[in-house]
Amino acid sequence: MLNLHKFGRNCLVILAISSLNTTLVENPVQASDSLWLLCDNSHLALNLLEHRSADGQGRVTSLSLLLGVNIFSGQLNDTNSGKVILKSIAKNKSNFIGYLSVNYSQETVSLKGILDLTDGRFNINTRLKCKEMRPDL
């Protein structure tokens, strides 16, 4: 049995830090519970991070659409397809409104909607080929 009186408060602090460190280092569970895809067609690129929702009860697909220096973000909740609104990270403005469908088995994403940029509105109707991004751990 550990004699805490002999070691005093420092021992309790070390035990608390060790316990916290063990909890925080268990990232492989989070990593194996996520899927990263990078998709592009040489004009548009899309990054998808499919992961567990904050409450742990469902799934969320976080989306980042890249066009030049523009980055737009949004998400799908508990579904692989549906209406999405992607907002500009820089301006917090809705820049893409449309539909997105993810086909994980074929590693493709279909994107159809209107992309609203400062120099005009553009119809987007494309299919992006994706590649899974895996960390080399």
PLY file of the C-alpha trace (Angstrom):
ply
format ascii 1.0
element vertex 137
property float x
property float y
property float z
element edge 136
property int vertex1
property int vertex2
end_header
0.00 0.00 0.00
1.22 3.49 -0.91
2.03 5.63 2.13
0.74 9.09 1.11
1.82 10.66 4.40
5.43 9.82 3.61
5.30 11.42 0.13
2.89 14.26 0.91
1.05 16.50 -1.57
3.65 16.14 -4.33
2.74 12.49 -4.67
-0.94 13.34 -5.13
-0.09 15.92 -7.80
2.10 13.43 -9.66
-0.63 10.77 -9.50
-3.22 13.27 -10.80
-0.96 14.36 -13.67
-0.16 10.73 -14.55
-3.84 9.87 -14.58
-4.66 12.90 -16.75
-1.77 12.12 -19.10
-2.96 8.53 -19.53
-6.44 9.78 -20.39
-5.21 12.38 -22.88
-2.72 10.08 -24.60
-5.42 7.63 -25.62
-5.79 9.29 -29.04
-5.64 6.09 -31.14
-9.30 5.52 -30.24
-10.19 8.93 -31.65
-8.00 8.40 -34.71
-9.55 5.03 -35.53
-13.00 6.54 -35.08
-12.41 9.09 -37.85
-11.93 9.05 -41.59
-10.19 11.82 -43.52
-10.76 12.16 -47.27
-9.17 14.68 -49.61
-11.04 15.09 -52.89
-10.26 17.19 -55.96
-10.91 17.66 -59.67
-7.97 20.05 -60.34
-10.28 23.06 -59.81
-11.94 22.43 -56.46
-10.65 20.50 -53.47
-12.74 19.19 -50.61
-11.56 17.84 -47.28
-13.95 15.60 -45.35
-13.53 14.54 -41.75
-16.15 11.97 -40.77
-16.22 11.55 -36.99
-18.38 10.99 -33.92
-20.62 13.93 -32.92
-19.87 15.94 -29.80
-22.58 14.16 -27.80
-21.30 10.74 -28.94
-24.72 9.71 -30.22
-24.28 10.26 -33.96
-21.89 11.02 -36.79
-20.80 14.33 -38.32
-18.98 14.94 -41.58
-17.05 18.20 -41.32
-16.43 19.71 -44.77
-13.85 22.20 -46.04
-14.14 23.33 -49.67
-10.99 24.90 -51.09
-10.82 27.10 -54.18
-7.56 29.00 -54.57
-7.03 30.90 -51.32
-10.72 30.58 -50.38
-11.78 28.10 -47.71
-15.45 27.38 -46.99
-16.65 25.11 -44.20
-19.82 23.33 -43.09
-21.06 19.89 -42.13
-23.46 17.02 -42.69
-25.12 15.50 -39.63
-25.90 11.76 -39.44
-26.06 11.39 -43.22
-23.82 10.91 -46.26
-25.79 13.31 -48.45
-28.04 16.31 -48.26
-28.27 20.05 -48.42
-25.17 21.88 -47.24
-24.30 25.48 -46.60
-20.58 26.18 -46.67
-19.48 29.49 -45.19
-16.33 31.42 -45.88
-13.96 31.12 -42.95
-12.66 34.66 -43.56
-16.02 36.43 -43.97
-18.50 34.10 -42.20
-20.75 34.42 -45.25
-22.64 31.59 -46.97
-20.69 31.03 -50.17
-21.92 27.63 -51.27
-25.50 26.46 -51.04
-26.37 23.15 -52.62
-26.28 19.40 -52.26
-23.42 17.12 -51.44
-23.28 13.34 -51.57
-20.43 11.20 -50.27
-19.89 7.69 -51.65
-17.34 6.13 -49.31
-17.09 2.82 -51.17
-16.26 4.54 -54.50
-14.28 7.31 -52.75
-16.16 10.07 -54.58
-18.13 13.16 -53.66
-20.82 14.75 -55.84
-21.31 18.48 -55.40
-24.14 20.48 -56.99
-25.13 24.05 -56.14
-24.22 27.72 -56.37
-20.82 29.05 -55.36
-21.05 32.78 -54.59
-17.73 34.61 -54.85
-16.91 38.32 -54.93
-16.57 38.26 -58.72
-19.78 36.36 -59.43
-21.99 33.34 -58.84
-21.00 30.02 -60.36
-23.00 26.85 -60.91
-21.15 23.83 -59.55
-22.07 20.36 -60.73
-19.10 18.07 -60.32
-17.89 14.75 -59.03
-14.66 14.75 -57.07
-12.37 11.73 -56.74
-11.13 11.25 -53.19
-8.19 9.69 -51.43
-8.14 8.60 -47.82
-5.57 10.43 -45.73
-3.97 8.13 -43.15
-1.50 9.25 -40.54
1.73 7.28 -40.45
1.69 6.47 -36.73
0 1
1 2
2 3
3 4
4 5
5 6
6 7
7 8
8 9
9 10
10 11
11 12
12 13
13 14
14 15
15 16
16 17
17 18
18 19
19 20
20 21
21 22
22 23
23 24
24 25
25 26
26 27
27 28
28 29
29 30
30 31
31 32
32 33
33 34
34 35
35 36
36 37
37 38
38 39
39 40
40 41
41 42
42 43
43 44
44 45
45 46
46 47
47 48
48 49
49 50
50 51
51 52
52 53
53 54
54 55
55 56
56 57
57 58
58 59
59 60
60 61
61 62
62 63
63 64
64 65
65 66
66 67
67 68
68 69
69 70
70 71
71 72
72 73
73 74
74 75
75 76
76 77
77 78
78 79
79 80
80 81
81 82
82 83
83 84
84 85
85 86
86 87
87 88
88 89
89 90
90 91
91 92
92 93
93 94
94 95
95 96
96 97
97 98
98 99
99 100
100 101
101 102
102 103
103 104
104 105
105 106
106 107
107 108
108 109
109 110
110 111
111 112
112 113
113 114
114 115
115 116
116 117
117 118
118 119
119 120
120 121
121 122
122 123
123 124
124 125
125 126
126 127
127 128
128 129
129 130
130 131
131 132
132 133
133 134
134 135
135 136
